[in-house]
Amino acid sequence: MAESKRSDRRVAVAACGSYEEKEVRKAIAESVSLLGGWQTFLRGAKIVAVKLNLVGAHAPEEAATVHPSIVREVTRELLSAGAEKIILGDSPGGAFTAGHLKHIYDACGLAELAAELEADPETRGKVSLNFNTEVRNVEYPDAVSLQKFQYTAWLDEADILVNLCKLKTHASMKMTCATKNLFGIIPGLTKPQYHLRFPETARFANMLIDLNEYFCPVLNLADAVVCMEGNGPSQGTPRKMGAILDSPDPYALDVVAGDLIGYSLPDLPVQMEAYKRGLGPGNRTEVEIVPDPERIKALRLPDFQKCTREKSVLFRRGPFGKAAERLLRRIYTTRPSVDPAECIGCGRCAELCPARAITMAGEENRKQPRIDRSACIRCFCCQEFCPVGAMKVQKVAFARLADGR
């Protein structure tokens, strides 16, 4: 195993029991001060891009997006530390247009927050929501998966990047937190193409790592006050943890976050690939928890509801063993499945499916998704962006019966 290329694996943990303004302010100030303070990360920078997690048009109480209270206090802390301009942005699923961004900002409480900051004399003219929809093409020869890619150009307006993420379950990567959040640097409708370009889990995970290595956020801060469990990252159930986590190392932060919701390193494809590349820790004990490692014990959620997971199948010897493994992998592989009772027939899943595996079938006013299993690449874009949560992550019927579910 290669020696780690990162030297600072500290993860600061601060209790935060609610999104009440004073409590959030105290928790963020405490956690960042444990890592040396905001000046340590600003390093004289004047313009800061804050990459949010705004997966879709979800109200703050749904726990699918970073809560506006977290965004407010991070913004105020950065300005107090010497930043002169803050740009808040993301590229959610869907068209990367000004109209779509406005819809997302309105739904997520960011438009209201921007108006509040503009009305405050101390922050007026210093904070803006991104509406720049230009894109850039770049070559990255040091990448493992992503030697050439397209990204959202608003990031070029800033001196440094702060990664402001949300702790949630995720169908394909099992968990989304710091590392996965940078996928939002890719323009909205280009994301499904990247699922098609990197259908294998390891290649997709390395693509996410490449983005983190290229853009190098100076600080990663996770909203784990209220997380999302179950059918994440957009249609799961809010679950209170009561914490703010931050670290200069996205992989260390994610290993700690995974530990808090019951995942070990082998469960998490992104963190496993980061470890193989000598970038991430091999387990939670390789991370320094500040101020006290005992603090995370009270935060752990051992009954946290995860997305359905695949079983490990290890028949590998001889032709019969290999055949059995192929069969069992097919039986136990998770896949998207529509709940007809919940589906509203909007066609969003068919529109976003990168493999064109979904068509809308049925009577004109009662059309529902039909999935071509031979074409499905299991990227779970349909599940992630279904507006009503009708697309679920499931095992095939035989596997559910065998598991007693």
C-alpha positions as CSV (number, residue, x, y, z in Angstrom):
1,M,0.0,0.0,0.0
2,A,1.3,3.4,-0.9
3,E,2.2,5.9,1.8
4,S,-0.5,8.5,2.3
5,K,-0.1,11.7,0.3
6,R,-2.0,13.6,3.0
7,S,-0.5,14.6,6.3
8,D,-3.5,16.3,8.1
9,R,-6.1,13.6,8.9
10,R,-7.7,15.5,11.8
11,V,-11.5,15.6,11.9
12,A,-13.1,18.1,14.2
13,V,-16.4,17.0,15.8
14,A,-18.8,19.5,17.5
15,A,-22.2,18.8,19.0
16,C,-25.1,20.7,17.4
17,G,-28.5,19.7,18.5
18,S,-30.6,21.9,16.2
19,Y,-30.5,24.4,13.4
20,E,-31.1,27.3,15.8
21,E,-28.9,30.2,14.8
22,K,-26.9,30.5,18.0
23,E,-26.3,26.8,18.4
24,V,-25.1,26.4,14.8
25,R,-22.8,29.5,15.1
26,K,-21.2,28.0,18.3
27,A,-20.7,24.6,16.8
28,I,-19.1,25.8,13.6
29,A,-16.9,28.3,15.4
30,E,-15.7,25.5,17.8
31,S,-15.1,22.9,15.2
32,V,-13.1,25.1,12.8
33,S,-11.1,26.6,15.7
34,L,-10.0,23.0,16.6
35,L,-8.3,22.8,13.2
36,G,-6.6,26.2,13.6
37,G,-9.3,28.7,12.7
38,W,-10.7,30.1,9.4
39,Q,-7.5,32.1,8.7
40,T,-5.6,28.8,8.5
41,F,-7.7,27.8,5.5
42,L,-8.3,31.2,3.9
43,R,-4.5,31.9,3.6
44,G,-5.1,35.4,2.5
45,A,-7.7,34.5,-0.2
46,K,-10.4,37.1,-0.8
47,I,-12.9,35.3,-3.0
48,V,-14.3,32.0,-1.7
49,A,-16.5,29.5,-3.6
50,V,-18.7,27.4,-1.3
51,K,-19.8,24.2,-3.0
52,L,-23.1,23.3,-1.5
53,N,-25.1,20.0,-1.6
54,L,-28.3,21.0,-3.4
55,V,-29.3,17.7,-4.9
56,G,-32.7,18.9,-6.0
57,A,-35.7,21.1,-5.1
58,H,-36.1,20.0,-1.5
59,A,-37.2,22.0,1.5
60,P,-34.6,22.2,4.3
61,E,-36.6,20.0,6.6
62,E,-36.4,17.1,4.2
63,A,-32.7,16.8,5.0
64,A,-31.7,16.2,1.3
65,T,-29.7,19.4,1.1
66,V,-27.4,21.5,3.3
67,H,-29.5,23.5,5.7
68,P,-29.5,27.3,5.2
69,S,-28.5,27.8,8.8
70,I,-25.2,26.1,8.2
71,V,-24.7,28.1,5.0
72,R,-25.4,31.3,6.9
73,E,-22.9,30.8,9.7
74,V,-20.2,29.5,7.4
75,T,-20.6,32.6,5.2
76,R,-20.5,34.9,8.2
77,E,-17.4,33.2,9.6
78,L,-15.6,33.4,6.3
79,L,-16.3,37.2,6.0
80,S,-15.2,37.8,9.6
81,A,-12.0,36.0,8.9
82,G,-11.1,38.3,6.0
83,A,-12.9,37.0,2.9
84,E,-14.3,39.8,0.8
85,K,-16.7,37.9,-1.5
86,I,-18.5,34.6,-1.1
87,I,-20.1,32.7,-4.0
88,L,-22.6,30.0,-3.1
89,G,-23.3,27.3,-5.7
90,D,-23.9,23.8,-7.0
91,S,-25.0,22.1,-10.2
92,P,-28.0,20.0,-9.2
93,G,-29.5,17.3,-11.3
94,G,-31.2,18.6,-14.4
95,A,-30.4,21.4,-16.8
96,F,-27.6,23.8,-15.7
97,T,-29.6,26.9,-16.5
98,A,-30.3,30.1,-14.5
99,G,-34.0,29.2,-14.4
100,H,-33.3,25.8,-12.9
101,L,-30.8,27.2,-10.4
102,K,-33.4,29.8,-9.3
103,H,-36.0,27.0,-8.8
104,I,-33.5,25.0,-6.7
105,Y,-32.4,28.0,-4.6
106,D,-36.0,29.0,-3.9
107,A,-37.0,25.5,-2.8
108,C,-33.9,24.9,-0.6
109,G,-34.2,28.2,1.3
110,L,-31.1,29.7,-0.3
111,A,-32.9,32.5,-2.1
112,E,-34.4,33.6,1.3
113,L,-31.0,33.4,2.9
114,A,-29.4,35.5,0.1
115,A,-32.1,38.1,0.6
116,E,-31.4,38.1,4.4
117,L,-27.7,38.5,3.9
118,E,-28.2,41.3,1.4
119,A,-30.4,43.2,3.9
120,D,-27.7,43.0,6.6
121,P,-25.3,45.9,6.3
122,E,-22.4,43.7,7.4
123,T,-22.9,41.2,4.6
124,R,-24.5,43.4,1.9
125,G,-22.9,43.0,-1.5
126,K,-20.5,40.4,-0.3
127,V,-22.5,37.1,-0.8
128,S,-24.1,35.9,-4.0
129,L,-25.8,32.8,-5.3
130,N,-24.1,31.5,-8.5
131,F,-26.0,32.0,-11.8
132,N,-23.0,31.7,-14.1
133,T,-23.9,28.6,-16.2
134,E,-20.7,28.6,-18.4
135,V,-18.7,25.4,-18.4
136,R,-15.0,24.7,-18.9
137,N,-13.1,21.7,-20.4
138,V,-9.9,20.5,-18.7
139,E,-7.3,17.8,-19.1
140,Y,-6.0,16.1,-15.9
141,P,-3.2,13.6,-16.9
142,D,-2.6,12.6,-13.3
143,A,-6.2,11.2,-12.9
144,V,-7.0,7.6,-12.6
145,S,-10.5,7.8,-14.3
146,L,-11.0,11.4,-15.3
147,Q,-8.2,12.5,-17.6
148,K,-10.6,14.9,-19.5
149,F,-13.7,16.4,-18.1
150,Q,-16.1,19.4,-18.1
151,Y,-16.8,21.5,-15.0
152,T,-18.9,24.5,-13.9
153,A,-17.0,27.7,-14.7
154,W,-18.2,29.7,-11.6
155,L,-15.4,27.9,-9.6
156,D,-12.8,29.9,-11.6
157,E,-14.1,33.1,-10.1
158,A,-12.8,32.2,-6.6
159,D,-9.4,31.9,-5.0
160,I,-10.2,28.8,-2.9
161,L,-13.0,26.2,-2.5
162,V,-14.9,25.2,0.6
163,N,-16.8,22.0,0.4
164,L,-20.1,22.2,2.4
165,C,-21.7,18.8,2.3
166,K,-24.6,16.7,3.9
167,L,-24.3,13.2,5.4
168,K,-26.8,10.9,3.6
169,T,-27.2,7.4,2.3
170,H,-26.6,6.8,-1.4
171,A,-27.7,3.9,-3.6
172,S,-24.6,3.3,-5.6
173,M,-21.8,4.7,-3.3
174,K,-23.6,3.6,-0.1
175,M,-23.0,7.0,1.5
176,T,-22.6,10.6,0.3
177,C,-20.7,13.2,2.3
178,A,-17.5,15.1,1.5
179,T,-15.9,13.3,-1.4
180,K,-19.1,12.6,-3.3
181,N,-20.3,16.2,-3.0
182,L,-17.8,17.3,-5.6
183,F,-19.7,15.5,-8.3
184,G,-21.8,18.6,-8.3
185,I,-18.9,20.4,-10.0
186,I,-20.0,18.5,-13.1
187,P,-22.7,20.3,-15.1
188,G,-26.2,18.9,-14.3
189,L,-27.1,17.1,-17.5
190,T,-23.5,15.9,-18.0
191,K,-23.7,13.8,-14.8
192,P,-25.8,11.0,-16.3
193,Q,-23.2,10.8,-19.1
194,Y,-20.5,10.2,-16.4
195,H,-22.5,7.3,-15.0
196,L,-22.5,5.8,-18.4
197,R,-18.8,6.6,-19.0
198,F,-17.8,5.0,-15.6
199,P,-20.4,2.2,-15.0
200,E,-18.1,0.1,-12.8
201,T,-18.2,1.1,-9.1
202,A,-14.4,1.4,-8.8
203,R,-14.0,3.6,-11.9
204,F,-16.9,5.8,-10.7
205,A,-15.4,6.1,-7.3
206,N,-12.0,7.0,-8.7
207,M,-13.7,9.7,-10.9
208,L,-15.0,11.3,-7.7
209,I,-11.5,11.1,-6.1
210,D,-10.0,12.7,-9.2
211,L,-12.4,15.6,-8.8
212,N,-11.3,16.1,-5.2
213,E,-7.6,15.9,-6.1
214,Y,-8.0,18.4,-8.9
215,F,-10.0,21.0,-7.1
216,C,-8.6,20.4,-3.6
217,P,-11.1,22.1,-1.2
218,V,-9.3,23.8,1.6
219,L,-11.9,22.7,4.1
220,N,-14.7,20.1,4.1
221,L,-17.6,20.7,6.5
222,A,-20.4,18.3,6.9
223,D,-24.0,19.1,8.0
224,A,-24.7,16.0,10.2
225,V,-27.2,17.8,12.5
226,V,-30.0,16.0,10.7
227,C,-28.9,13.3,8.2
228,M,-30.8,11.3,5.7
229,E,-31.2,7.5,6.1
230,G,-33.0,4.9,4.0
231,N,-33.8,5.8,0.4
232,G,-31.1,8.5,0.0
233,P,-29.7,10.8,-1.3
234,S,-33.0,12.6,-2.0
235,Q,-36.0,10.6,-0.9
236,G,-34.9,9.1,2.4
237,T,-36.0,9.8,5.9
238,P,-34.5,12.6,8.1
239,R,-32.5,11.2,11.1
240,K,-31.0,13.4,13.8
241,M,-27.4,12.9,14.7
242,G,-26.7,16.3,16.1
243,A,-23.2,17.1,14.9
244,I,-21.0,19.3,12.7
245,L,-17.9,17.5,11.2
246,D,-15.1,19.2,9.4
247,S,-11.6,18.4,8.1
248,P,-9.0,19.5,5.5
249,D,-9.1,15.8,4.3
250,P,-12.4,14.7,2.6
251,Y,-11.5,11.0,2.9
252,A,-10.8,11.2,6.6
253,L,-14.0,13.0,7.2
254,D,-15.9,10.4,5.2
255,V,-14.4,7.5,7.1
256,V,-15.5,9.1,10.4
257,A,-19.0,9.8,8.9
258,G,-19.3,6.2,7.7
259,D,-18.3,4.9,11.1
260,L,-21.0,7.0,12.7
261,I,-23.7,5.4,10.6
262,G,-22.3,1.8,10.8
263,Y,-20.1,1.5,7.8
264,S,-16.5,0.2,7.8
265,L,-14.0,1.0,5.0
266,P,-14.8,-2.1,2.8
267,D,-18.5,-1.0,2.7
268,L,-17.6,2.3,1.1
269,P,-16.3,2.2,-2.5
270,V,-15.0,5.7,-2.6
271,Q,-13.1,5.5,0.6
272,M,-11.7,2.1,-0.3
273,E,-10.4,3.4,-3.6
274,A,-8.9,6.5,-1.9
275,Y,-7.1,4.1,0.5
276,K,-5.7,2.0,-2.4
277,R,-4.3,5.2,-3.9
278,G,-2.6,6.2,-0.7
279,L,-4.9,9.2,-0.2
280,G,-7.3,8.0,2.5
281,P,-7.0,6.3,5.9
282,G,-7.4,2.5,6.1
283,N,-9.8,2.7,9.1
284,R,-11.2,5.1,11.6
285,T,-8.3,4.6,14.1
286,E,-5.9,6.2,11.5
287,V,-7.9,9.5,11.9
288,E,-7.3,12.0,14.7
289,I,-10.6,13.0,16.2
290,V,-10.4,16.4,17.9
291,P,-10.9,17.5,20.6
292,D,-11.6,14.0,22.0
293,P,-12.1,10.6,20.2
294,E,-14.7,9.7,22.9
295,R,-17.0,12.4,21.5
296,I,-18.1,10.3,18.6
297,K,-19.3,7.5,20.8
298,A,-22.4,9.4,21.8
299,L,-23.1,10.3,18.1
300,R,-23.1,6.8,16.6
301,L,-26.4,5.6,15.2
302,P,-26.0,1.8,15.1
303,D,-29.6,1.3,13.7
304,F,-29.1,3.8,10.9
305,Q,-31.2,2.6,8.0
306,K,-29.0,2.2,4.9
307,C,-29.9,1.8,1.3
308,T,-30.3,-1.9,0.3
309,R,-26.8,-3.4,0.0
310,E,-25.5,-6.2,-2.2
311,K,-24.2,-9.4,-0.6
312,S,-20.7,-10.5,-1.0
313,V,-20.5,-13.7,-3.1
314,L,-17.3,-15.6,-2.9
315,F,-17.5,-18.8,-5.0
316,R,-14.4,-18.6,-7.1
317,R,-12.9,-22.1,-7.6
318,G,-13.6,-24.3,-10.6
319,P,-16.2,-23.9,-13.3
320,F,-19.1,-24.7,-11.0
321,G,-17.9,-22.2,-8.4
322,K,-17.6,-19.4,-11.0
323,A,-21.0,-20.3,-12.4
324,A,-22.5,-20.2,-8.9
325,E,-20.9,-16.8,-8.2
326,R,-22.3,-15.4,-11.5
327,L,-25.8,-16.7,-10.6
328,L,-25.8,-15.4,-7.0
329,R,-24.4,-12.0,-8.0
330,R,-27.3,-11.7,-10.4
331,I,-29.8,-12.8,-7.7
332,Y,-28.4,-10.5,-5.0
333,T,-27.5,-7.4,-7.1
334,T,-29.6,-4.4,-6.2
335,R,-31.5,-2.6,-8.8
336,P,-34.0,0.3,-9.3
337,S,-37.6,-0.6,-9.1
338,V,-40.7,1.6,-9.4
339,D,-43.6,1.5,-6.9
340,P,-46.6,2.0,-9.1
341,A,-48.7,3.3,-6.2
342,E,-46.3,6.2,-5.7
343,C,-45.4,7.0,-9.3
344,I,-46.9,10.1,-10.8
345,G,-45.9,9.4,-14.3
346,C,-43.8,12.5,-14.7
347,G,-41.1,10.8,-16.9
348,R,-38.2,12.4,-15.0
349,C,-36.5,9.0,-14.7
350,A,-36.7,8.3,-18.4
351,E,-35.4,11.8,-19.2
352,L,-32.3,11.4,-17.0
353,C,-31.4,7.8,-17.6
354,P,-28.0,7.9,-19.2
355,A,-28.3,4.3,-20.7
356,R,-31.8,5.1,-22.1
357,A,-33.0,2.0,-20.2
358,I,-36.3,3.5,-19.1
359,T,-39.3,4.2,-21.3
360,M,-42.8,5.4,-20.3
361,A,-45.5,2.9,-21.1
362,G,-49.2,2.7,-20.6
363,E,-52.3,4.8,-21.4
364,E,-51.6,8.5,-22.2
365,N,-52.7,9.8,-18.8
366,R,-51.4,6.8,-16.7
367,K,-47.9,6.2,-18.1
368,Q,-45.3,4.6,-15.8
369,P,-41.6,3.7,-16.2
370,R,-40.6,0.4,-17.8
371,I,-37.0,-0.6,-17.1
372,D,-35.0,-2.6,-19.7
373,R,-32.9,-4.7,-17.3
374,S,-30.5,-5.7,-20.0
375,A,-29.7,-2.0,-20.6
376,C,-29.7,-0.7,-17.0
377,I,-26.3,0.1,-15.7
378,R,-27.5,0.5,-12.1
379,C,-26.3,4.1,-11.7
380,F,-29.5,4.9,-9.7
381,C,-30.0,8.3,-11.3
382,C,-33.7,7.4,-11.6
383,Q,-33.9,6.7,-7.9
384,E,-31.8,9.8,-6.9
385,F,-33.9,12.3,-8.9
386,C,-37.4,10.9,-8.7
387,P,-39.4,13.8,-7.3
388,V,-41.7,11.7,-5.2
389,G,-39.5,8.8,-4.2
390,A,-41.4,6.2,-6.3
391,M,-38.2,4.6,-7.6
392,K,-36.7,2.4,-4.9
393,V,-33.4,0.4,-4.5
394,Q,-34.4,-3.3,-4.3
395,K,-33.0,-6.8,-4.6
396,V,-34.8,-9.1,-6.9
397,A,-37.8,-11.0,-5.4
398,F,-35.9,-14.3,-4.8
399,A,-33.2,-12.5,-2.9
400,R,-35.7,-10.7,-0.7
401,L,-37.5,-14.1,0.0
402,A,-34.1,-15.7,0.9
403,D,-33.3,-12.9,3.3
404,G,-36.7,-13.2,4.9
405,R,-37.8,-9.7,3.8
